[in-house]
Amino acid sequence: MVKRPIHRLGGNTPVPEMDELAEESIVTLFNNNQTVVRLLASPMDLGDLAYGHIVCEGRGQVDSISVEGHDVTIYGEVRSRPTEDLLTASCGACTTGDVEMPSGDVPNTVKLNADLNLMMEVMKSNQPWFKATGGTHAAALFDESGNLILVREDVGRHNAFDKAIGASFRNDIQPKIIALSSRISWELVAKAVRSGVEIIVAAGSITSAAENLSRSSGITLVAFAASKRPSVIGNLSRIIDKPSSNPV
């Protein structure tokens, strides 16, 4: 967070004051002294961001990571993106190269037995950067009982996803159930396929491309999870106690 001067509206006269803004910086990932990718991101939990980005984008194997300022060095076998790429906070699949389709099916190993609305409330109550600035997304990992495992925040929803996945792998936790403060778009489902996530629970909607990929990969999507009538695409048996022979 950074403090910046603003004018607050609401009365007859604008009032000057200092406000907390969500910080956004260029973060550069390196491997073998070469640039892997540059990301516009919130400059915290950068080790998690780097690890998760490589896993979620299917770009190699991470052995270890070192962070110095906004530069992150990745040790391991990693494939770089095209040198022209700068992934902004709103961009998950932007590249001057080809967008790689994830392949394979996600296994069906977990069942979520929890209050979806409560999960979203718990995630929101663990978003200190959003509470201070109103300017960050969150991704949170939960267990099958709806207990919070970890939360990560970032100005970009794709970065928040990467950070949560990176944190889980760095702590030897296999991510299976992830909650998002955003909508569910294609690139987030693609990240889930590559990292082994089986259930995505989100505050927002599901895009058509996300729906197509979730069906072909076997991921269950839950949209509008904080509402009274969430919508589900995919295998219902993961979230309710009955088989789903014909998922819708």
C-alpha positions as CSV (number, residue, x, y, z in Angstrom):
1,M,0.0,0.0,0.0
2,V,1.1,3.5,-0.7
3,K,-0.3,6.8,0.6
4,R,-1.1,9.4,-2.0
5,P,-2.9,12.8,-1.9
6,I,-6.5,12.8,-3.1
7,H,-9.6,15.1,-2.9
8,R,-12.5,13.5,-1.1
9,L,-15.9,14.4,-2.5
10,G,-19.2,14.3,-0.7
11,G,-19.9,17.8,0.6
12,N,-20.0,21.2,-1.0
13,T,-16.2,21.5,-1.1
14,P,-13.7,18.8,-2.0
15,V,-11.5,17.9,1.0
16,P,-7.8,17.2,0.5
17,E,-6.5,14.2,2.4
18,M,-4.1,11.2,2.1
19,D,-5.5,7.9,1.0
20,E,-4.2,4.3,0.8
21,L,-3.8,3.0,-2.7
22,A,-3.1,-0.5,-3.8
23,E,0.5,-0.7,-5.0
24,E,1.2,-1.9,-8.5
25,S,4.7,-2.5,-9.8
26,I,6.6,-4.3,-12.6
27,V,7.9,-7.6,-11.2
28,T,10.5,-9.4,-13.3
29,L,11.1,-13.2,-13.2
30,F,14.6,-14.4,-14.2
31,N,16.0,-17.8,-14.9
32,N,19.6,-18.5,-16.0
33,N,20.2,-14.7,-16.3
34,Q,17.4,-14.5,-18.8
35,T,14.0,-12.7,-18.4
36,V,11.2,-15.3,-18.1
37,V,8.4,-12.7,-17.9
38,R,7.5,-9.3,-16.6
39,L,4.3,-9.0,-14.5
40,L,2.4,-6.0,-13.3
41,A,1.5,-7.1,-9.8
42,S,1.2,-6.1,-6.1
43,P,4.8,-6.3,-4.8
44,M,4.2,-8.7,-1.9
45,D,4.5,-12.5,-1.7
46,L,6.6,-12.4,-4.8
47,G,8.2,-15.9,-4.2
48,D,4.7,-17.3,-4.2
49,L,3.8,-15.4,-7.3
50,A,6.8,-16.6,-9.2
51,Y,6.4,-20.3,-8.2
52,G,2.7,-20.2,-8.9
53,H,3.0,-18.5,-12.2
54,I,5.4,-21.2,-13.5
55,V,3.2,-24.0,-12.3
56,C,-0.1,-22.4,-13.4
57,E,1.2,-21.6,-16.9
58,G,2.9,-25.0,-17.3
59,R,6.3,-23.4,-18.0
60,G,8.6,-25.7,-16.2
61,Q,9.9,-27.0,-12.9
62,V,10.9,-24.8,-9.9
63,D,13.7,-26.0,-7.6
64,S,14.1,-22.8,-5.5
65,I,13.5,-19.1,-5.6
66,S,15.3,-15.9,-4.4
67,V,13.7,-12.5,-4.2
68,E,15.5,-9.1,-4.4
69,G,13.3,-6.1,-4.5
70,H,10.9,-6.6,-7.4
71,D,13.2,-9.1,-9.1
72,V,12.7,-12.8,-8.6
73,T,15.2,-15.4,-9.7
74,I,13.9,-18.9,-10.3
75,Y,16.2,-21.9,-10.2
76,G,15.1,-24.9,-12.2
77,E,14.1,-25.8,-15.7
78,V,11.8,-23.0,-17.0
79,R,10.6,-21.9,-20.4
80,S,10.6,-18.1,-21.0
81,R,7.7,-16.2,-22.6
82,P,8.4,-14.1,-25.7
83,T,10.6,-11.2,-24.7
84,E,8.0,-8.6,-25.7
85,D,5.4,-9.9,-23.1
86,L,4.4,-7.7,-20.2
87,L,1.5,-9.3,-18.4
88,T,-0.7,-6.6,-16.9
89,A,-2.8,-7.1,-13.8
90,S,-5.9,-7.6,-16.0
91,C,-4.2,-10.0,-18.4
92,G,-4.0,-13.7,-17.9
93,A,-3.5,-15.0,-21.4
94,C,-2.0,-12.0,-23.2
95,T,1.1,-13.0,-25.2
96,T,2.8,-12.4,-28.5
97,G,3.3,-16.1,-28.8
98,D,0.8,-18.9,-28.9
99,V,-1.7,-19.4,-26.1
100,E,-1.2,-23.0,-24.9
101,M,-4.3,-25.1,-24.2
102,P,-4.0,-27.1,-21.0
103,S,-4.4,-30.8,-21.6
104,G,-5.7,-33.8,-19.5
105,D,-8.5,-34.3,-17.0
106,V,-8.5,-33.2,-13.4
107,P,-9.0,-36.2,-11.0
108,N,-12.2,-36.4,-8.9
109,T,-10.8,-36.8,-5.4
110,V,-12.5,-34.2,-3.2
111,K,-16.0,-33.4,-2.0
112,L,-16.8,-30.0,-0.6
113,N,-19.1,-30.1,2.4
114,A,-19.4,-26.5,3.5
115,D,-21.5,-23.3,3.5
116,L,-20.5,-21.5,0.3
117,N,-21.6,-18.1,1.6
118,L,-19.6,-18.6,4.8
119,M,-16.5,-19.5,2.8
120,M,-16.8,-16.3,0.8
121,E,-17.2,-14.3,4.0
122,V,-14.2,-15.9,5.6
123,M,-12.1,-15.1,2.5
124,K,-13.2,-11.5,2.6
125,S,-12.5,-11.1,6.3
126,N,-8.9,-12.2,5.6
127,Q,-8.2,-9.6,2.9
128,P,-6.4,-6.8,4.8
129,W,-5.1,-5.1,1.6
130,F,-8.7,-5.0,0.1
131,K,-10.0,-3.6,3.4
132,A,-7.4,-0.8,3.4
133,T,-7.5,0.1,-0.3
134,G,-10.6,-1.5,-2.0
135,G,-8.2,-2.3,-4.8
136,T,-7.1,-5.9,-4.7
137,H,-8.5,-9.3,-5.6
138,A,-8.1,-12.5,-3.5
139,A,-7.7,-16.2,-4.0
140,A,-8.1,-18.5,-1.1
141,L,-7.5,-22.2,-0.6
142,F,-10.0,-24.3,1.5
143,D,-10.2,-27.9,2.6
144,E,-13.2,-30.1,2.1
145,S,-14.9,-28.9,5.3
146,G,-14.7,-25.3,4.2
147,N,-11.8,-24.5,6.6
148,L,-9.5,-21.7,5.3
149,I,-5.9,-22.8,4.4
150,L,-4.4,-19.6,3.0
151,V,-5.3,-16.4,1.2
152,R,-3.3,-14.3,-1.2
153,E,-4.1,-10.8,-2.6
154,D,-3.0,-8.9,-5.6
155,V,-4.3,-6.1,-7.9
156,G,-4.6,-8.8,-10.6
157,R,-7.0,-11.8,-10.1
158,H,-4.6,-13.9,-12.2
159,N,-1.7,-13.0,-9.9
160,A,-3.8,-13.7,-6.8
161,F,-4.5,-17.2,-8.2
162,D,-0.8,-17.7,-9.0
163,K,0.2,-16.6,-5.5
164,A,-2.3,-18.9,-3.7
165,I,-1.1,-21.9,-5.8
166,G,2.6,-21.0,-5.3
167,A,2.1,-20.7,-1.6
168,S,0.4,-24.1,-1.5
169,F,3.2,-25.9,-3.4
170,R,5.9,-24.2,-1.4
171,N,4.3,-25.5,1.7
172,D,3.7,-29.0,0.3
173,I,-0.1,-28.6,0.1
174,Q,-1.9,-29.9,-2.9
175,P,-4.5,-27.3,-3.9
176,K,-7.9,-28.8,-4.6
177,I,-10.5,-26.1,-3.7
178,I,-9.9,-22.5,-4.5
179,A,-12.2,-19.5,-3.9
180,L,-11.9,-16.3,-5.9
181,S,-13.2,-12.7,-5.4
182,S,-13.6,-12.4,-9.2
183,R,-15.4,-14.0,-12.0
184,I,-14.3,-17.3,-13.5
185,S,-12.7,-16.8,-16.9
186,W,-10.9,-19.2,-19.3
187,E,-7.4,-18.5,-18.1
188,L,-8.2,-19.1,-14.4
189,V,-9.7,-22.5,-15.3
190,A,-6.6,-23.2,-17.4
191,K,-4.4,-22.4,-14.3
192,A,-6.6,-24.8,-12.3
193,V,-6.2,-27.6,-14.8
194,R,-2.4,-27.2,-14.8
195,S,-2.1,-27.1,-10.9
196,G,-4.6,-29.8,-10.1
197,V,-7.5,-27.7,-8.7
198,E,-10.8,-29.6,-8.8
199,I,-13.3,-27.0,-7.6
200,I,-13.4,-23.2,-8.2
201,V,-15.8,-21.2,-6.1
202,A,-16.2,-17.5,-7.1
203,A,-18.0,-14.4,-6.2
204,G,-18.7,-13.5,-9.8
205,S,-20.0,-15.2,-13.0
206,I,-18.6,-17.9,-15.3
207,T,-17.6,-17.0,-18.9
208,S,-18.5,-19.2,-21.8
209,A,-14.9,-20.1,-22.6
210,A,-14.4,-21.1,-18.9
211,E,-17.5,-23.2,-19.1
212,N,-16.2,-25.1,-22.2
213,L,-12.8,-25.8,-20.6
214,S,-14.2,-26.8,-17.3
215,R,-16.4,-29.4,-19.0
216,S,-13.6,-30.9,-21.1
217,S,-11.2,-31.0,-18.1
218,G,-13.6,-32.2,-15.4
219,I,-13.5,-29.2,-13.1
220,T,-16.5,-28.1,-11.1
221,L,-17.3,-24.3,-11.1
222,V,-19.5,-22.5,-8.6
223,A,-20.5,-18.9,-9.5
224,F,-22.2,-16.3,-7.4
225,A,-21.2,-18.3,-4.3
226,A,-22.2,-15.5,-1.9
227,S,-25.7,-15.4,-3.2
228,K,-28.8,-17.4,-2.2
229,R,-28.8,-19.3,-5.5
230,P,-25.3,-20.1,-6.7
231,S,-24.9,-21.6,-10.1
232,V,-22.8,-24.7,-10.8
233,I,-21.2,-26.2,-13.9
234,G,-19.7,-29.6,-13.9
235,N,-19.7,-32.6,-11.5
236,L,-22.3,-31.9,-8.8
237,S,-21.1,-34.9,-6.7
238,R,-18.1,-32.8,-5.6
239,I,-20.4,-30.3,-3.7
240,I,-23.6,-32.3,-2.9
241,D,-24.0,-35.8,-1.5
242,K,-25.3,-37.6,-4.5
243,P,-23.7,-38.8,-7.8
244,S,-23.8,-36.8,-10.9
245,S,-24.0,-39.2,-13.8
246,N,-25.0,-36.4,-16.2
247,P,-23.3,-33.1,-15.1
248,V,-24.9,-29.9,-16.4
